[in-house]
Amino acid sequence: MGAKLEHVNVQSHQAYPAEASGGIPLSPVPQQPLAEPFNAEPPRAALVASYVTPSDFFYNRNHGPIPIVEDINRYSVTVSGLVERPKQLFMKDIWMLPKYSVTATLQCAGNRRTAMSKIKTVKGVGWDVSAIGNAIWGGAKLSDVLELVGIPKLTSVTRFGGRHVEFISVDKCKEENGGPYKASIPLSQATNPEADVLLAYEMNGEPLNRDHGYPLRVVVPSVIGARSVKWLEDINIIAEECQGLFMQKDYKMFPPSVNWDNIDWSTRRPQMDFPVQCVICSLEDVSTVKPGKVSLFNHAYNELFMHECLWGALFLCF
């Protein structure tokens, strides 16, 4: 792996600021200083300005420094594990596969954590409501990529016992003791063309920028953003789900009564989907509403439909 990463330069986000060039800057989450991995969300009004979230206004969630691929021609992804024909794929190989465009919403599993903490303090980045975005992703379907290593479409288990697809990033993070960020999804989902799981190299018609995974990332519609691994390096076909920290000791759902100092992570499955979301985005502070007509704009998200809906309404307030 060391030789493979010679073309990758890892810089801290303090030295390399986010690629946000639009008129509405991303707002760093207050609890997360720039000396730490950069996390940012746009003002809520940006979410209802258009159906497709501009790349500049798409939230940023990072667990480590931003990798920078210095030589796209040497960048590759290795597909291996419980497969018949392990294969190293360069970008030219992925570009040769049929290209698909999928409109899908990604959302951090911790979105709206600040509101949750008003009831009881929860651990994690203190997101407001905007750690969510709707984009048009372009790339190759994972089901086509897996066929290159001998896994047919609609496969639930390989003849070698593989049942899960693990994605491993170039990104290194302290939670993994300096190891790579990784996550997995079931093989049955990965090999289903209708699930629209992509190895994406475009976002909103443009090449991915570094903040959002250049040159290649996974996009898993209808699943929390933590499983859509950025800066992809390896795809492993494994018998059990990924044993990484972010699958086993983070991103799991517990009741409000849980004791965070004595938690048994093994009692919960890794979180994949999330509940319906609906947020009023045209009012930052409801206390400012005065009697009269008020126009409200909100976004709503249902994981079954994979993307956001934008709504507007006129209300009469008394």
ABEGO torsion letter per residue (X at the ends): XAAAAAABBBBBAAABBBBBABABBBBBBAABBAABBBBBBBBAAAAAABABBBAAABBBBBABBBBBBABAAABBBBBBEBBABBBBBBAAAAAABBBBBBBBBBBBAABGAAAAAAABBBBEBBBBAABBBBBBBBEBBAAAAAAAAGBBBGBABBAAGBABBBBBBABBBAAAGGBBBBBBBBAAAAABAAAGBBBBABBGGBBBBAAAGOABBBBBBGBBAAABBBGBABBBBBABBBABAAAAABGBBBBAABBAABBBAAABBBBABBBBBBBBAABABAAABBBEBBBBBBBBBBAAAGBBBBBBBBBBBX
